[in-house]
Amino acid sequence: MRWILFFLLLIAPLVSDRAAAAIPRADLERFVKTERSAGREPQITKHFGTDLWGTDFSKLNLAGVDFQNADLGDCKFHGTDLRKAVFNGAHIYYAEFIDADLRGADFVGCRLDRCKFDQSDLRESTGFGIDVFMGVSAKGANLSGLNMSRCDLSEIDFTDADLSGCVFSYADGSGTNFTNAKLDQVEVKEFFVINATGLTQAQRDTMEQAGAIASPAAMEAAVRRGVSFTGRSLSSAQLSGLDLRGTDFSGCDLSSANFKNAKLQEAKFDNSKLSYAYFNDAQLAESSFINAEVYSAQFINAELSNANFDGAKLYSANFDHANLNRANFRNAEIDLTNFEKATGTPSPRLEILREQSGYRSHQIRQTVLEALMKLAPFIGGIAFVTMIIAASSMRRNTELHQWTKPLIVIAFLGIGLTGFLSMILFNSSSAGLPFLASLCVGLLVCLVGIFLGIYRLSQGQRKPNWASIAFFAAAPFPGLGIAAVVVMILAGMG
């Protein structure tokens, strides 16, 4: 009990600090009103500090206010006047700028994660989308005339947005949603929108005529023209079957990109991010992956003769049936990578690569774990039946220790609570908590039961109570059986 209290006392200041970060609405309104009445711009960060997490700024006049380097996580700016506000270097995550006036606002150096700018007016703002810009929603927003060249616009939702006159040159629009967006007179030179959604065929054709890369044919044509893709963000790009021989993708973000059956002889992927990239059946002879991050990438049946992986980070990659003849893996960081059915004579030799990878022993561990996962529900079921039979037998025993019956109740309550919480928290980030709690309760019941058994024997009990031994020994397993079932269901859903 003492260690639990110590833990709570340890984290209490952290929790209270986070909870206290939000400025009370009454204090905020009073301060803004006082400053505006005096003809001054409210100095929010100077008066309240830069930790503004969770604060509600809705409907306030904050035109020209300086939010430099502030933490604006989970803040609300619904209907707020933020004309020419300065957000340089601010960390803005899960914030809501719904129907806000952000004309002329400065976002240079910002980190924008999962924010909503729906129905907001962002005309003449600067820096929008230049830095970290992930999962942003700008439905119905007015962004006309903004310069978003070279920006990573993947995952952004521009549904019903006014994007007329915007500059998208050299930007990445893979995965961007342009449904019903207004795209009049936009500049789209080398704007990558092959797998963008919501574009009509007429819009794609118009963009392509203006220099955008809006189709596989346009991508191949760009390669033939010698267009440089170095340093571009092309995550999730669908490039299967394309002729991209000799293309330089150095420094690119190609996470989850699909190059299946693509012709990539002599292509360069040096210093690129290739997490979950798909190169199955691709032609990659003489290609270069120097210092690339190749996490969980697939090279099944790929032609990789004379490929260069010098200094590459190869974690959980798959070279099953790939031809690695004379491929160079010197200085590569290799872990859990599958070379088991690869062919050829790379450097180092395949035997050394397999040993260095540790993939084979990992697979053995995985096989054992999967077997245990399949057995766990049966073991849990048998343990539960054993507990019921043992509990019924002990119910008629008048010589039980006074703690035994409460322990029986606690054990069954723990199992029932595990099942109930599993249904509530199913497929959530907290799904593991019921099983951890069940395991702890089961182990506690088991240990206390063992202690009671030893104690009774030391007090002169002639022979052990086999029913109680069976009950307490089985106590930890039903919860683990439930956990295994839920994990297998989640794995099947994934």
KENUDO-588272 format. One record per residue (C-alpha): residue number from 1; x, y, z. Coordinates in Angstrom, 2 decimals, padded with zeros to 5 digits, m for minus. Example, Ala and Ser with C-alpha at 12.3 -4.5 7.8 and 13.67 -1.06 7.14 Angstrom:
<1; <012.30; m004.50; 007.80>>
<2; <013.67; m001.06; 007.14>>
! end
This chain:
<1; <000.00; 000.00; 000.00>>
<2; <002.83; 002.37; 000.84>>
<3; <004.42; 002.10; m002.61>>
<4; <001.06; 002.93; m004.26>>
<5; <000.75; 006.08; m002.14>>
<6; <004.34; 006.98; m002.97>>
<7; <003.63; 006.60; m006.70>>
<8; <000.50; 008.76; m006.47>>
<9; <002.39; 011.46; m004.58>>
<10; <005.13; 011.31; m007.21>>
<11; <002.84; 011.88; m010.20>>
<12; <000.40; 014.27; m008.49>>
<13; <002.51; 017.40; m009.20>>
<14; <002.80; 016.42; m012.88>>
<15; <m000.95; 015.91; m013.23>>
<16; <m001.81; 019.09; m011.35>>
<17; <000.64; 021.15; m013.42>>
<18; <m000.93; 019.91; m016.66>>
<19; <m004.47; 020.47; m015.40>>
<20; <m003.60; 023.97; m014.19>>
<21; <m002.10; 024.99; m017.55>>
<22; <m005.45; 026.08; m018.99>>
<23; <m006.14; 029.74; m018.20>>
<24; <m009.49; 030.28; m016.46>>
<25; <m011.89; 031.78; m018.99>>
<26; <m012.97; 034.63; m016.68>>
<27; <m009.35; 035.69; m016.06>>
<28; <m008.60; 035.59; m019.79>>
<29; <m011.64; 037.65; m020.78>>
<30; <m010.92; 040.21; m018.05>>
<31; <m007.30; 040.61; m019.14>>
<32; <m008.10; 040.95; m022.85>>
<33; <m010.89; 043.46; m022.16>>
<34; <m008.63; 045.56; m019.91>>
<35; <m005.79; 045.62; m022.43>>
<36; <m008.08; 046.47; m025.36>>
<37; <m009.76; 049.25; m023.35>>
<38; <m006.32; 050.74; m022.75>>
<39; <m005.54; 050.57; m026.47>>
<40; <m002.91; 047.86; m026.05>>
<41; <m002.47; 044.46; m027.67>>
<42; <m002.89; 041.76; m025.01>>
<43; <000.52; 040.26; m024.16>>
<44; <m000.85; 036.81; m023.47>>
<45; <002.44; 034.93; m023.09>>
<46; <004.07; 037.65; m020.98>>
<47; <001.12; 037.77; m018.59>>
<48; <000.17; 034.07; m018.42>>
<49; <003.37; 032.34; m019.62>>
<50; <003.94; 030.17; m022.70>>
<51; <002.21; 027.03; m021.37>>
<52; <m001.34; 027.69; m022.57>>
<53; <m002.40; 024.08; m023.03>>
<54; <m006.17; 023.54; m023.13>>
<55; <m007.11; 027.23; m022.97>>
<56; <m010.34; 028.41; m024.61>>
<57; <m009.69; 031.58; m026.66>>
<58; <m013.01; 031.42; m028.53>>
<59; <m014.73; 034.65; m029.64>>
<60; <m011.93; 036.88; m028.31>>
<61; <m010.24; 039.74; m030.15>>
<62; <m006.62; 038.56; m030.31>>
<63; <m005.61; 040.40; m033.48>>
<64; <m001.85; 040.95; m033.55>>
<65; <m001.22; 038.92; m030.39>>
<66; <002.21; 037.28; m030.07>>
<67; <002.10; 033.52; m029.36>>
<68; <005.76; 032.85; m030.19>>
<69; <007.08; 029.53; m028.80>>
<70; <003.84; 028.90; m026.90>>
<71; <002.36; 025.49; m026.18>>
<72; <m001.12; 025.73; m027.71>>
<73; <m002.06; 022.07; m027.51>>
<74; <m005.79; 021.35; m027.34>>
<75; <m006.64; 025.07; m027.39>>
<76; <m009.88; 026.38; m028.87>>
<77; <m010.03; 029.43; m031.14>>
<78; <m013.66; 029.16; m032.31>>
<79; <m014.65; 032.40; m034.02>>
<80; <m011.53; 034.15; m032.70>>
<81; <m010.10; 037.27; m034.36>>
<82; <m006.44; 036.33; m034.97>>
<83; <m005.59; 038.71; m037.78>>
<84; <m001.82; 039.16; m038.02>>
<85; <m001.28; 037.02; m034.91>>
<86; <002.26; 035.67; m034.57>>
<87; <002.70; 031.93; m033.97>>
<88; <006.45; 031.68; m034.73>>
<89; <007.88; 028.50; m033.22>>
<90; <004.64; 027.62; m031.43>>
<91; <003.70; 023.99; m030.88>>
<92; <000.07; 023.73; m031.99>>
<93; <m001.44; 020.24; m031.66>>
<94; <m005.07; 019.14; m031.57>>
<95; <m006.04; 022.82; m031.54>>
<96; <m009.30; 024.01; m033.12>>
<97; <m009.37; 027.17; m035.24>>
<98; <m013.01; 026.77; m036.29>>
<99; <m014.39; 029.81; m038.17>>
<100; <m011.39; 031.87; m037.03>>
<101; <m010.09; 034.98; m038.79>>
<102; <m006.40; 034.22; m039.43>>
<103; <m005.75; 036.66; m042.23>>
<104; <m002.10; 037.66; m042.24>>
<105; <m001.20; 035.32; m039.35>>
<106; <002.41; 034.15; m039.17>>
<107; <002.91; 030.38; m038.80>>
<108; <006.61; 030.24; m039.74>>
<109; <008.46; 027.66; m037.63>>
<110; <005.24; 026.14; m036.27>>
<111; <004.49; 022.55; m035.50>>
<112; <000.90; 021.83; m036.53>>
<113; <m000.32; 018.36; m035.51>>
<114; <m003.93; 017.20; m036.04>>
<115; <m005.34; 020.73; m035.95>>
<116; <m008.66; 021.91; m037.37>>
<117; <m008.90; 025.06; m039.49>>
<118; <m012.42; 024.33; m040.76>>
<119; <m014.28; 027.39; m042.12>>
<120; <m011.35; 029.66; m041.16>>
<121; <m009.98; 032.52; m043.26>>
<122; <m006.24; 032.09; m043.80>>
<123; <m005.70; 034.50; m046.66>>
<124; <m002.33; 036.29; m046.65>>
<125; <m001.06; 034.11; m043.79>>
<126; <002.57; 033.02; m044.02>>
<127; <004.30; 029.75; m043.26>>
<128; <001.10; 027.70; m043.35>>
<129; <002.24; 024.12; m043.96>>
<130; <005.98; 024.80; m044.16>>
<131; <007.06; 022.92; m041.07>>
<132; <005.52; 019.92; m039.34>>
<133; <002.02; 019.73; m040.78>>
<134; <000.30; 016.43; m040.00>>
<135; <m003.32; 015.36; m040.27>>
<136; <m004.68; 018.90; m040.54>>
<137; <m008.32; 019.53; m041.46>>
<138; <m009.11; 022.67; m043.46>>
<139; <m012.67; 021.90; m044.56>>
<140; <m014.38; 024.93; m046.02>>
<141; <m011.41; 027.15; m045.18>>
<142; <m010.36; 030.11; m047.33>>
<143; <m006.70; 029.68; m048.22>>
<144; <m006.80; 031.51; m051.53>>
<145; <m003.51; 032.94; m052.68>>
<146; <m001.32; 031.12; m050.14>>
<147; <002.15; 029.93; m051.09>>
<148; <002.43; 026.25; m050.16>>
<149; <005.26; 025.36; m052.52>>
<150; <007.47; 022.46; m051.40>>
<151; <005.07; 021.73; m048.51>>
<152; <004.13; 018.26; m047.36>>
<153; <000.35; 018.39; m047.75>>
<154; <m000.24; 014.65; m047.43>>
<155; <m003.14; 013.66; m045.17>>
<156; <m004.66; 017.17; m045.24>>
<157; <m008.40; 017.53; m045.80>>
<158; <m009.21; 020.46; m048.13>>
<159; <m012.86; 019.46; m048.64>>
<160; <m014.89; 022.51; m049.83>>
<161; <m011.86; 024.77; m049.28>>
<162; <m011.12; 027.81; m051.45>>
<163; <m007.62; 027.19; m052.83>>
<164; <m007.85; 029.52; m055.81>>
<165; <m004.59; 031.21; m056.70>>
<166; <m002.53; 029.01; m054.35>>
<167; <001.04; 028.03; m055.21>>
<168; <001.58; 024.27; m054.88>>
<169; <004.78; 023.97; m056.93>>
<170; <007.00; 021.03; m055.90>>
<171; <004.62; 020.16; m053.02>>
<172; <003.48; 016.67; m052.05>>
<173; <m000.27; 016.16; m052.32>>
<174; <m000.29; 012.38; m052.03>>
<175; <m003.26; 011.37; m049.90>>
<176; <m004.64; 014.92; m049.81>>
<177; <m008.43; 015.28; m050.00>>
<178; <m009.54; 017.91; m052.55>>
<179; <m013.26; 017.04; m052.63>>
<180; <m015.23; 020.05; m053.98>>
<181; <m012.22; 022.30; m053.42>>
<182; <m011.93; 025.45; m055.54>>
<183; <m008.69; 025.20; m057.55>>
<184; <m008.88; 028.11; m059.99>>
<185; <m005.60; 029.58; m061.29>>
<186; <m003.35; 027.50; m059.05>>
<187; <000.39; 027.05; m059.71>>
<188; <001.16; 023.34; m059.71>>
<189; <004.58; 022.81; m061.28>>
<190; <005.69; 019.29; m060.30>>
<191; <002.91; 019.14; m057.68>>
<192; <002.67; 015.42; m056.82>>
<193; <m001.01; 014.43; m056.69>>
<194; <m001.05; 010.92; m058.22>>
<195; <m002.97; 009.39; m055.32>>
<196; <m004.76; 012.51; m054.05>>
<197; <m008.50; 012.05; m053.55>>
<198; <m011.50; 014.16; m054.54>>
<199; <m010.05; 015.52; m057.79>>
<200; <m012.26; 015.30; m060.86>>
<201; <m010.74; 014.02; m064.08>>
<202; <m011.06; 017.53; m065.52>>
<203; <m009.10; 018.95; m062.58>>
<204; <m006.40; 016.32; m062.99>>
<205; <m006.13; 017.05; m066.70>>
<206; <m005.91; 020.80; m066.07>>
<207; <m003.27; 020.30; m063.39>>
<208; <m001.26; 017.99; m065.61>>
<209; <m001.29; 020.53; m068.43>>
<210; <000.04; 023.09; m065.94>>
<211; <002.93; 020.80; m064.93>>
<212; <001.54; 018.74; m062.06>>
<213; <002.33; 015.05; m061.68>>
<214; <m001.23; 013.78; m061.54>>
<215; <m000.99; 010.36; m063.20>>
<216; <001.48; 007.47; m063.61>>
<217; <002.11; 008.57; m067.20>>
<218; <002.97; 012.08; m065.99>>
<219; <005.38; 010.57; m063.46>>
<220; <007.21; 008.61; m066.16>>
<221; <007.28; 011.68; m068.40>>
<222; <008.77; 013.72; m065.55>>
<223; <011.49; 011.11; m065.09>>
<224; <012.30; 011.21; m068.81>>
<225; <012.57; 015.01; m068.59>>
<226; <015.10; 014.62; m065.80>>
<227; <012.89; 016.11; m063.09>>
<228; <014.59; 015.89; m059.69>>
<229; <012.73; 014.22; m056.85>>
<230; <015.50; 014.63; m054.26>>
<231; <014.28; 015.66; m050.83>>
<232; <010.61; 015.35; m051.80>>
<233; <007.94; 013.91; m049.53>>
<234; <006.22; 011.13; m051.47>>
<235; <004.85; 009.02; m048.62>>
<236; <002.23; 006.44; m049.65>>
<237; <002.88; 007.18; m053.35>>
<238; <001.43; 004.52; m055.67>>
<239; <004.17; 003.96; m058.27>>
<240; <003.73; 000.27; m059.05>>
<241; <004.74; m000.89; m062.52>>
<242; <006.30; 002.43; m063.56>>
<243; <009.51; 002.86; m065.52>>
<244; <011.63; 004.93; m063.09>>
<245; <015.09; 003.79; m064.15>>
<246; <017.85; 006.07; m062.94>>
<247; <015.53; 008.26; m060.87>>
<248; <017.15; 010.04; m057.93>>
<249; <014.97; 009.72; m054.82>>
<250; <017.79; 010.70; m052.45>>
<251; <016.60; 012.26; m049.20>>
<252; <012.94; 011.48; m049.97>>
<253; <010.27; 010.38; m047.54>>
<254; <008.89; 007.30; m049.30>>
<255; <007.25; 005.70; m046.28>>
<256; <004.59; 003.18; m047.37>>
<257; <005.28; 003.93; m051.05>>
<258; <004.37; 001.16; m053.49>>
<259; <007.00; 000.26; m056.14>>
<260; <005.69; m003.23; m056.95>>
<261; <006.91; m004.40; m060.39>>
<262; <008.55; m001.01; m060.99>>
<263; <011.68; m000.67; m063.13>>
<264; <014.19; 001.00; m060.80>>
<265; <017.55; 000.00; m062.21>>
<266; <020.27; 002.46; m061.12>>
<267; <017.75; 004.41; m059.02>>
<268; <019.06; 006.22; m055.94>>
<269; <017.41; 006.03; m052.53>>
<270; <020.36; 007.36; m050.53>>
<271; <019.40; 008.87; m047.13>>
<272; <015.72; 008.20; m047.85>>
<273; <013.01; 007.06; m045.45>>
<274; <011.58; 003.79; m046.71>>
<275; <009.55; 002.52; m043.75>>
<276; <006.96; m000.01; m044.96>>
<277; <007.86; 000.68; m048.59>>
<278; <006.87; m002.06; m051.03>>
<279; <009.44; m003.22; m053.62>>
<280; <008.09; m006.71; m054.34>>
<281; <009.04; m007.97; m057.83>>
<282; <010.79; m004.66; m058.59>>
<283; <013.87; m004.41; m060.83>>
<284; <016.52; m002.76; m058.62>>
<285; <019.82; m003.84; m060.18>>
<286; <022.62; m001.31; m059.55>>
<287; <020.32; 000.72; m057.26>>
<288; <021.68; 002.58; m054.24>>
<289; <020.29; 002.65; m050.69>>
<290; <023.28; 004.23; m048.92>>
<291; <022.36; 005.32; m045.35>>
<292; <018.65; 004.77; m046.09>>
<293; <016.17; 003.95; m043.32>>
<294; <014.68; 000.65; m044.49>>
<295; <012.26; m000.26; m041.69>>
<296; <009.83; m003.14; m042.42>>
<297; <010.25; m002.65; m046.17>>
<298; <009.38; m005.53; m048.51>>
<299; <011.79; m006.74; m051.25>>
<300; <010.16; m010.11; m051.94>>
<301; <011.34; m011.56; m055.27>>
<302; <013.11; m008.28; m056.11>>
<303; <016.12; m008.11; m058.46>>
<304; <018.86; m006.46; m056.35>>
<305; <022.05; m007.57; m058.04>>
<306; <024.86; m005.06; m057.43>>
<307; <022.59; m002.96; m055.19>>
<308; <024.37; m000.91; m052.54>>
<309; <023.04; m000.90; m048.95>>
<310; <026.21; 000.54; m047.40>>
<311; <025.32; 002.12; m044.03>>
<312; <021.59; 001.43; m044.45>>
<313; <019.40; 000.70; m041.43>>
<314; <017.64; m002.58; m042.19>>
<315; <015.13; m003.35; m039.43>>
<316; <012.51; m006.07; m040.03>>
<317; <012.97; m005.83; m043.81>>
<318; <012.06; m008.81; m045.98>>
<319; <014.35; m010.08; m048.78>>
<320; <012.51; m013.38; m049.28>>
<321; <013.49; m014.91; m052.68>>
<322; <015.32; m011.69; m053.65>>
<323; <018.39; m011.91; m055.89>>
<324; <021.25; m010.33; m053.90>>
<325; <024.10; m011.31; m056.20>>
<326; <027.07; m008.97; m055.54>>
<327; <024.86; m006.67; m053.44>>
<328; <026.77; m004.67; m050.82>>
<329; <025.59; m004.76; m047.18>>
<330; <028.85; m003.61; m045.59>>
<331; <028.38; m001.25; m042.62>>
<332; <024.61; m001.81; m042.72>>
<333; <022.73; m002.03; m039.42>>
<334; <020.75; m005.26; m039.71>>
<335; <018.18; m006.50; m037.21>>
<336; <015.34; m009.04; m037.61>>
<337; <015.65; m008.89; m041.40>>
<338; <014.62; m011.91; m043.45>>
<339; <017.40; m013.29; m045.68>>
<340; <016.29; m016.92; m045.26>>
<341; <015.32; m017.61; m048.90>>
<342; <017.38; m014.90; m050.59>>
<343; <019.80; m016.00; m053.31>>
<344; <023.12; m014.82; m054.71>>
<345; <026.51; m013.97; m053.26>>
<346; <026.25; m010.61; m051.50>>
<347; <028.93; m009.06; m049.32>>
<348; <029.01; m010.18; m046.53>>
<349; <027.85; m013.70; m047.42>>
<350; <024.24; m014.73; m046.84>>
<351; <025.24; m016.99; m043.93>>
<352; <026.77; m014.02; m042.12>>
<353; <023.81; m011.76; m042.90>>
<354; <021.37; m014.35; m041.56>>
<355; <023.36; m014.77; m038.36>>
<356; <023.76; m011.02; m037.93>>
<357; <020.05; m010.43; m038.48>>
<358; <018.77; m012.73; m035.75>>
<359; <015.65; m013.34; m037.83>>
<360; <015.70; m017.13; m037.46>>
<361; <015.77; m017.11; m033.65>>
<362; <013.13; m014.38; m033.68>>
<363; <010.89; m016.58; m035.81>>
<364; <011.34; m019.46; m033.37>>
<365; <010.32; m017.20; m030.50>>
<366; <007.33; m015.98; m032.52>>
<367; <006.27; m019.55; m033.29>>
<368; <006.45; m020.51; m029.62>>
<369; <004.54; m017.37; m028.64>>
<370; <001.82; m018.04; m031.23>>
<371; <001.50; m021.62; m029.98>>
<372; <001.15; m020.36; m026.41>>
<373; <m001.43; m017.81; m027.56>>
<374; <m003.48; m020.58; m029.14>>
<375; <m003.18; m022.75; m026.02>>
<376; <m003.91; m019.93; m023.56>>
<377; <m007.73; m019.88; m024.07>>
<378; <m007.92; m023.65; m023.47>>
<379; <m005.66; m023.41; m020.41>>
<380; <m007.73; m020.47; m019.15>>
<381; <m010.96; m022.40; m019.68>>
<382; <m009.65; m025.50; m017.89>>
<383; <m008.36; m023.31; m015.05>>
<384; <m011.75; m021.59; m014.72>>
<385; <m013.60; m024.94; m014.55>>
<386; <m011.03; m026.15; m012.00>>
<387; <m011.65; m023.05; m009.87>>
<388; <m015.43; m023.62; m009.95>>
<389; <m015.12; m027.30; m008.94>>
<390; <m012.56; m026.49; m006.24>>
<391; <m014.67; m023.61; m004.88>>
<392; <m017.72; m025.89; m004.68>>
<393; <m015.68; m028.44; m002.78>>
<394; <m014.27; m025.84; m000.38>>
<395; <m017.74; m024.41; 000.30>>
<396; <m018.56; m027.55; 002.29>>
<397; <m015.29; m027.41; 004.25>>
<398; <m015.81; m025.95; 007.74>>
<399; <m012.10; m025.89; 008.57>>
<400; <m011.08; m023.26; 006.00>>
<401; <m009.07; m020.25; 007.08>>
<402; <m011.17; m017.12; 007.49>>
<403; <m009.38; m015.44; 004.55>>
<404; <m010.09; m018.23; 002.09>>
<405; <m013.70; m017.37; 001.19>>
<406; <m012.94; m013.64; 000.61>>
<407; <m010.05; m014.71; m001.65>>
<408; <m012.40; m016.94; m003.65>>
<409; <m014.80; m014.01; m004.13>>
<410; <m011.93; m011.68; m005.14>>
<411; <m010.63; m014.20; m007.69>>
<412; <m014.01; m014.59; m009.42>>
<413; <m014.67; m010.84; m009.31>>
<414; <m011.29; m010.27; m010.98>>
<415; <m012.17; m012.67; m013.81>>
<416; <m015.61; m011.12; m014.30>>
<417; <m014.19; m007.61; m014.26>>
<418; <m011.59; m008.61; m016.86>>
<419; <m014.29; m009.78; m019.27>>
<420; <m016.45; m006.70; m018.65>>
<421; <m013.62; m004.18; m019.09>>
<422; <m012.35; m006.06; m022.15>>
<423; <m015.66; m005.38; m023.91>>
<424; <m015.62; m001.71; m022.90>>
<425; <m011.97; m001.02; m023.76>>
<426; <m011.84; m003.34; m026.78>>
<427; <m009.58; m001.98; m029.55>>
<428; <m008.51; 001.04; m027.47>>
<429; <m005.07; 002.07; m026.23>>
<430; <m006.10; 000.90; m022.73>>
<431; <m007.09; m002.61; m023.84>>
<432; <m004.18; m004.19; m021.96>>
<433; <m005.15; m002.78; m018.55>>
<434; <m007.86; m005.38; m017.71>>
<435; <m005.47; m008.25; m018.42>>
<436; <m002.68; m006.72; m016.38>>
<437; <m005.11; m006.17; m013.50>>
<438; <m006.44; m009.73; m013.83>>
<439; <m002.93; m011.17; m013.82>>
<440; <m002.03; m009.13; m010.73>>
<441; <m005.21; m010.20; m008.90>>
<442; <m004.71; m013.84; m009.90>>
<443; <m001.08; m013.87; m008.79>>
<444; <m001.99; m012.13; m005.54>>
<445; <m004.70; m014.70; m004.80>>
<446; <m002.27; m017.50; m005.70>>
<447; <000.52; m016.19; m003.45>>
<448; <m001.79; m015.51; m000.51>>
<449; <m003.29; m018.98; m000.95>>
<450; <000.18; m020.56; m000.88>>
<451; <001.01; m018.55; 002.24>>
<452; <m002.20; m019.71; 003.94>>
<453; <m001.47; m023.33; 003.02>>
<454; <002.04; m023.16; 004.48>>
<455; <000.68; m021.41; 007.57>>
<456; <m001.99; m024.09; 008.15>>
<457; <000.57; m026.89; 007.76>>
<458; <002.87; m025.15; 010.25>>
<459; <m000.07; m025.01; 012.69>>
<460; <m000.44; m028.77; 012.69>>
<461; <m002.72; m029.47; 009.73>>
<462; <m002.05; m033.11; 008.92>>
<463; <m002.52; m033.00; 005.17>>
<464; <m002.92; m030.23; 002.58>>
<465; <m006.35; m029.24; 001.28>>
<466; <m006.09; m030.30; m002.36>>
<467; <m009.16; m028.32; m003.41>>
<468; <m007.66; m025.04; m002.16>>
<469; <m004.32; m025.89; m003.79>>
<470; <m006.05; m026.47; m007.14>>
<471; <m008.09; m023.26; m006.80>>
<472; <m005.16; m020.99; m005.94>>
<473; <m002.86; m022.58; m008.53>>
<474; <m005.46; m021.99; m011.28>>
<475; <m006.29; m018.38; m010.26>>
<476; <m003.83; m016.52; m012.58>>
<477; <m004.82; m018.35; m015.79>>
<478; <m008.44; m017.46; m016.73>>
<479; <m007.54; m013.78; m017.19>>
<480; <m004.65; m014.74; m019.46>>
<481; <m007.02; m016.87; m021.52>>
<482; <m009.37; m013.91; m022.02>>
<483; <m006.37; m011.75; m022.96>>
<484; <m005.24; m014.25; m025.58>>
<485; <m008.71; m014.36; m027.16>>
<486; <m008.92; m010.56; m027.41>>
<487; <m005.38; m010.28; m028.82>>
<488; <m006.17; m012.86; m031.52>>
<489; <m009.39; m011.04; m032.42>>
<490; <m007.53; m007.73; m032.70>>
<491; <m004.82; m009.37; m034.81>>
<492; <m007.49; m010.78; m037.13>>
<493; <m009.11; m007.34; m037.44>>
<494; <m005.74; m005.76; m038.28>>
! end
